[in-house]
Amino acid sequence: MTSSLLGVRCQCEVDPFAQPFDSPEAELSYLTEVAVQTNARITKSLHVLARIRRRCNRLRSTIYSLPPEILSTVFQLLQSPSDDLDYGNSNESSREWESFPKPDFSAITLSSVSWHWRQVTLATPRFWRSFALRMSIERVRRYTFLLQHYMARAKPFSVSVNLSFGDCHIGEEASFSREYARLYSVLFSRGNAERVCGLRLHNPPLEWLSAVSNLSSLHTLCITFESDRSSDHSGASLHLLPHALRRLFLGNTNWVSVDVPPSLKFLTLSGVPPKLEMHLFQQCPELIEYYSDNPADYETIPELRFNTPLVFHHLSSLTWAASRGINDGSASEHVFLPALKKLHLLAPEPVQGLPVIGFIRNHGKTLHTLELDQFIEWGGRNSFQSLFCHEFPCLQHLAITQAPLPVLVSSIVALTPAEDELEEGKIPLPSMKFLRLGYNGNHHNMGDMSQIGQLVSTMLEFREAGEHSEFHLDITDFEDKEDLAWPLELKQKLNQYLSSTCHPVKITQEGKVPIWL
């Protein structure tokens, strides 16, 4: 019975030397034929033996004894998590949703290991719901079939599609129009288009943009182009009215027009015309997070002036260039953010002190996090003192990053209570628990460099950091200038102070604890 199951038939072995022959030629012919038959039986037996060993290994291995449901769960843990699929209607954002994910072919790999694993992966639609493909000239046709395979296997669930085209379609439209038409027909076909919940396109053909509005379940959309090829995409247009879109990222092109639904919650813009920013800003009254890292190098930067003041009741996080609207004071008069918790201002060019201070003060009662980035010149020490003397009851995180040494020195001095303030029990930003000081590496001033360490030590001591609550200071690693900023005597004094505090005081240099602490 065992032999029949294995496909092995017992054959009678005959001794080739047991019979006589009439001549040596006849014996040679007979032995040659027997040798061929014997070799064939050996080959077949080795093949059967290999199958037997594989089957024994499977029976001994725990992974093959697992039920398909458990094995499927294990396989899903091997996949890269997709923020799109777990997003739902969340009102929080980690900003990771903007990034183009790395290609993940784990579903294809695992389905190629064995027949059993293939059956499990093919029977698990959730395993095929998220995929990223980086197109190239030689891969377009192959990836079209792969996209079709993923979309079919993921049914009936929603999917996250990430396609990067590089530059393979620029200047090659005639050669690749047919291949892109096939890819287009798969993605936007009926039955597939309704299931796309997240879509990221890098350097897409412009004609694809008109079809995005057909993706009725889309809640996350990212469209970016190469920053040095914006002129190639100057005719880009995007119309998403009406739609259920909640997260949108547009990057690096001269968009002709963009219309977005009022349901938009998260908006990120990079390298787009300022006028478009103003246009989009007015279309999104339900925004929760608005991020714009556009530099202030445009010839004409519009003011934040509108016929009717804009009130964003839900906007809790804002990143904006301080020279745009804020520097001229128009933002304080025309934009109101009663729920703002996180404010990140960029100032790569000199800005005025009072308008920026006024804008920050307007939101002082609700701010939890304030970051002043690239403030290369900002009205000297008085600007920080004027800002920090205002009441910020909820402000716990303060960051002054990519700043020259004089700006860092001014901020540290402004955060250090004066003698009269100490007598009255007043401390600038009393709720602050985290402070980041980042140096931009320019404008070396040895005098300021030698003050940094002592000023930081004095600030911690005068603020009584660690006496009443935890405190974390993250400061630039000055590398070869460390001994100038942190002399040995100062290091010893600081270590002694840290060991005597009631609550933890953590000092790091760019996120890492220095060796001398």
Solvent accessible surface area in square Angstrom, and as a share of the most:
residue,aa,sasa,rsa
1,M,189,0.85
2,T,93,0.54
3,S,48,0.31
4,S,86,0.55
5,L,135,0.67
6,L,67,0.34
7,G,46,0.44
8,V,64,0.37
9,R,204,0.75
10,C,124,0.74
11,Q,104,0.46
12,C,127,0.76
13,E,131,0.59
14,V,106,0.61
15,D,83,0.43
16,P,31,0.19
17,F,147,0.61
18,A,77,0.60
19,Q,81,0.36
20,P,126,0.80
21,F,62,0.26
22,D,151,0.78
23,S,41,0.27
24,P,105,0.66
25,E,125,0.56
26,A,45,0.35
27,E,63,0.28
28,L,124,0.62
29,S,74,0.48
30,Y,58,0.22
31,L,51,0.26
32,T,75,0.43
33,E,100,0.45
34,V,36,0.20
35,A,60,0.47
36,V,100,0.57
37,Q,87,0.39
38,T,49,0.28
39,N,95,0.49
40,A,60,0.46
41,R,74,0.27
42,I,90,0.46
43,T,82,0.48
44,K,127,0.54
45,S,67,0.43
46,L,109,0.54
47,H,109,0.49
48,V,15,0.08
49,L,68,0.34
50,A,39,0.30
51,R,127,0.46
52,I,53,0.27
53,R,152,0.55
54,R,123,0.45
55,R,132,0.48
56,C,43,0.26
57,N,88,0.45
58,R,75,0.27
59,L,118,0.59
60,R,183,0.67
61,S,38,0.24
62,T,101,0.59
63,I,50,0.25
64,Y,61,0.23
65,S,83,0.53
66,L,45,0.23
67,P,64,0.40
68,P,72,0.45
69,E,125,0.56
70,I,87,0.44
71,L,0,0.00
72,S,14,0.09
73,T,75,0.44
74,V,55,0.32
75,F,5,0.02
76,Q,60,0.27
77,L,141,0.70
78,L,106,0.53
79,Q,38,0.17
80,S,72,0.47
81,P,128,0.81
82,S,19,0.12
83,D,60,0.31
84,D,3,0.01
85,L,46,0.23
86,D,118,0.61
87,Y,12,0.05
88,G,45,0.43
89,N,122,0.62
90,S,45,0.29
91,N,92,0.47
92,E,142,0.64
93,S,33,0.21
94,S,74,0.48
95,R,78,0.28
96,E,126,0.56
97,W,2,0.01
98,E,24,0.11
99,S,72,0.47
100,F,51,0.21
101,P,51,0.32
102,K,171,0.73
103,P,54,0.34
104,D,36,0.18
105,F,68,0.28
106,S,23,0.15
107,A,1,0.01
108,I,54,0.27
109,T,84,0.49
110,L,18,0.09
111,S,5,0.03
112,S,84,0.54
113,V,82,0.47
114,S,18,0.12
115,W,177,0.62
116,H,43,0.19
117,W,41,0.14
118,R,101,0.37
119,Q,74,0.33
120,V,8,0.05
121,T,1,0.01
122,L,29,0.15
123,A,79,0.62
124,T,16,0.09
125,P,35,0.22
126,R,117,0.43
127,F,1,0.00
128,W,0,0.00
129,R,29,0.10
130,S,30,0.19
131,F,5,0.02
132,A,3,0.03
133,L,0,0.00
134,R,99,0.36
135,M,11,0.05
136,S,28,0.18
137,I,94,0.48
138,E,132,0.59
139,R,90,0.33
140,V,1,0.01
141,R,130,0.48
142,R,143,0.52
143,Y,12,0.05
144,T,8,0.05
145,F,125,0.52
146,L,32,0.16
147,L,0,0.00
148,Q,93,0.42
149,H,55,0.24
150,Y,2,0.01
151,M,2,0.01
152,A,59,0.45
153,R,92,0.34
154,A,0,0.00
155,K,104,0.44
156,P,108,0.68
157,F,58,0.24
158,S,36,0.23
159,V,0,0.00
160,S,1,0.01
161,V,0,0.00
162,N,1,0.01
163,L,0,0.00
164,S,9,0.06
165,F,0,0.00
166,G,27,0.26
167,D,68,0.35
168,C,12,0.07
169,H,14,0.06
170,I,39,0.20
171,G,67,0.64
172,E,68,0.31
173,E,103,0.46
174,A,100,0.77
175,S,77,0.50
176,F,27,0.11
177,S,65,0.42
178,R,170,0.62
179,E,20,0.09
180,Y,15,0.06
181,A,57,0.44
182,R,94,0.34
183,L,0,0.00
184,Y,76,0.29
185,S,61,0.39
186,V,17,0.10
187,L,0,0.00
188,F,26,0.11
189,S,42,0.27
190,R,231,0.84
191,G,28,0.27
192,N,19,0.10
193,A,6,0.05
194,E,76,0.34
195,R,27,0.10
196,V,0,0.00
197,C,8,0.05
198,G,0,0.00
199,L,0,0.00
200,R,15,0.05
201,L,3,0.01
202,H,40,0.18
203,N,0,0.00
204,P,0,0.00
205,P,9,0.05
206,L,58,0.29
207,E,120,0.54
208,W,4,0.01
209,L,4,0.02
210,S,88,0.56
211,A,4,0.03
212,V,0,0.00
213,S,48,0.31
214,N,95,0.49
215,L,0,0.00
216,S,74,0.48
217,S,53,0.34
218,L,0,0.00
219,H,28,0.12
220,T,0,0.00
221,L,0,0.00
222,C,4,0.03
223,I,0,0.00
224,T,27,0.16
225,F,2,0.01
226,E,60,0.27
227,S,81,0.52
228,D,116,0.60
229,R,71,0.26
230,S,32,0.20
231,S,86,0.55
232,D,65,0.34
233,H,5,0.02
234,S,57,0.37
235,G,48,0.46
236,A,1,0.01
237,S,37,0.24
238,L,1,0.01
239,H,95,0.43
240,L,0,0.00
241,L,98,0.49
242,P,131,0.83
243,H,29,0.13
244,A,60,0.47
245,L,0,0.00
246,R,35,0.13
247,R,4,0.02
248,L,0,0.00
249,F,30,0.13
250,L,0,0.00
251,G,1,0.01
252,N,40,0.20
253,T,0,0.00
254,N,72,0.37
255,W,13,0.05
256,V,102,0.59
257,S,38,0.24
258,V,0,0.00
259,D,35,0.18
260,V,2,0.01
261,P,2,0.01
262,P,77,0.48
263,S,38,0.25
264,L,0,0.00
265,K,35,0.15
266,F,1,0.01
267,L,1,0.00
268,T,4,0.02
269,L,0,0.00
270,S,25,0.16
271,G,29,0.28
272,V,0,0.00
273,P,33,0.21
274,P,8,0.05
275,K,141,0.60
276,L,14,0.07
277,E,0,0.00
278,M,14,0.06
279,H,79,0.35
280,L,0,0.00
281,F,4,0.02
282,Q,90,0.40
283,Q,35,0.16
284,C,0,0.00
285,P,62,0.39
286,E,59,0.27
287,L,0,0.00
288,I,18,0.09
289,E,16,0.07
290,Y,0,0.00
291,Y,38,0.14
292,S,0,0.00
293,D,56,0.29
294,N,2,0.01
295,P,64,0.40
296,A,6,0.04
297,D,101,0.53
298,Y,70,0.27
299,E,182,0.82
300,T,94,0.55
301,I,49,0.25
302,P,31,0.20
303,E,76,0.34
304,L,8,0.04
305,R,116,0.42
306,F,26,0.11
307,N,165,0.85
308,T,95,0.55
309,P,66,0.42
310,L,30,0.15
311,V,66,0.38
312,F,4,0.02
313,H,117,0.52
314,H,95,0.42
315,L,0,0.00
316,S,29,0.19
317,S,16,0.10
318,L,7,0.04
319,T,5,0.03
320,W,4,0.01
321,A,1,0.01
322,A,0,0.00
323,S,25,0.16
324,R,0,0.00
325,G,1,0.01
326,I,2,0.01
327,N,34,0.18
328,D,65,0.34
329,G,17,0.17
330,S,0,0.00
331,A,1,0.01
332,S,33,0.21
333,E,106,0.47
334,H,34,0.15
335,V,6,0.04
336,F,88,0.37
337,L,4,0.02
338,P,71,0.45
339,A,33,0.25
340,L,0,0.00
341,K,104,0.44
342,K,90,0.38
343,L,0,0.00
344,H,22,0.10
345,L,0,0.00
346,L,18,0.09
347,A,1,0.01
348,P,43,0.27
349,E,77,0.35
350,P,77,0.48
351,V,10,0.06
352,Q,112,0.50
353,G,15,0.15
354,L,145,0.72
355,P,36,0.23
356,V,0,0.00
357,I,7,0.04
358,G,27,0.26
359,F,4,0.02
360,I,0,0.00
361,R,85,0.31
362,N,93,0.47
363,H,14,0.06
364,G,0,0.00
365,K,164,0.70
366,T,45,0.26
367,L,0,0.00
368,H,75,0.34
369,T,33,0.19
370,L,1,0.00
371,E,38,0.17
372,L,0,0.00
373,D,10,0.05
374,Q,46,0.21
375,F,1,0.00
376,I,66,0.34
377,E,103,0.46
378,W,5,0.02
379,G,53,0.51
380,G,47,0.45
381,R,113,0.41
382,N,107,0.55
383,S,8,0.05
384,F,3,0.01
385,Q,78,0.35
386,S,39,0.25
387,L,0,0.00
388,F,4,0.02
389,C,92,0.55
390,H,63,0.28
391,E,127,0.57
392,F,2,0.01
393,P,62,0.39
394,C,46,0.27
395,L,1,0.00
396,Q,64,0.29
397,H,79,0.35
398,L,1,0.00
399,A,8,0.06
400,I,0,0.00
401,T,17,0.10
402,Q,93,0.41
403,A,0,0.00
404,P,6,0.04
405,L,0,0.00
406,P,61,0.39
407,V,14,0.08
408,L,1,0.00
409,V,5,0.03
410,S,12,0.08
411,S,0,0.00
412,I,1,0.00
413,V,37,0.21
414,A,7,0.06
415,L,0,0.00
416,T,28,0.16
417,P,2,0.01
418,A,51,0.40
419,E,136,0.61
420,D,86,0.45
421,E,50,0.22
422,L,71,0.35
423,E,152,0.68
424,E,115,0.51
425,G,63,0.60
426,K,120,0.51
427,I,51,0.26
428,P,14,0.09
429,L,2,0.01
430,P,97,0.61
431,S,36,0.23
432,M,8,0.04
433,K,89,0.38
434,F,28,0.12
435,L,0,0.00
436,R,97,0.35
437,L,2,0.01
438,G,13,0.13
439,Y,32,0.12
440,N,40,0.21
441,G,36,0.34
442,N,83,0.42
443,H,124,0.55
444,H,106,0.47
445,N,69,0.35
446,M,101,0.45
447,G,39,0.38
448,D,20,0.10
449,M,2,0.01
450,S,53,0.34
451,Q,75,0.33
452,I,0,0.00
453,G,0,0.00
454,Q,86,0.38
455,L,38,0.19
456,V,0,0.00
457,S,7,0.05
458,T,35,0.20
459,M,0,0.00
460,L,0,0.00
461,E,82,0.37
462,F,72,0.30
463,R,18,0.07
464,E,81,0.36
465,A,9,0.07
466,G,2,0.02
467,E,63,0.28
468,H,138,0.62
469,S,46,0.30
470,E,105,0.47
471,F,10,0.04
472,H,49,0.22
473,L,0,0.00
474,D,7,0.04
475,I,3,0.01
476,T,14,0.08
477,D,49,0.26
478,F,10,0.04
479,E,130,0.58
480,D,119,0.62
481,K,49,0.21
482,E,38,0.17
483,D,110,0.57
484,L,65,0.32
485,A,0,0.00
486,W,1,0.00
487,P,60,0.38
488,L,127,0.63
489,E,141,0.63
490,L,13,0.06
491,K,25,0.11
492,Q,110,0.49
493,K,96,0.41
494,L,1,0.01
495,N,53,0.27
496,Q,135,0.60
497,Y,43,0.16
498,L,34,0.17
499,S,94,0.61
500,S,78,0.50
501,T,21,0.12
502,C,101,0.61
503,H,74,0.33
504,P,87,0.54
505,V,18,0.10
506,K,101,0.43
507,I,5,0.02
508,T,1,0.00
509,Q,14,0.06
510,E,114,0.51
511,G,58,0.56
512,K,158,0.67
513,V,89,0.51
514,P,12,0.08
515,I,180,0.91
516,W,42,0.15
517,L,58,0.29
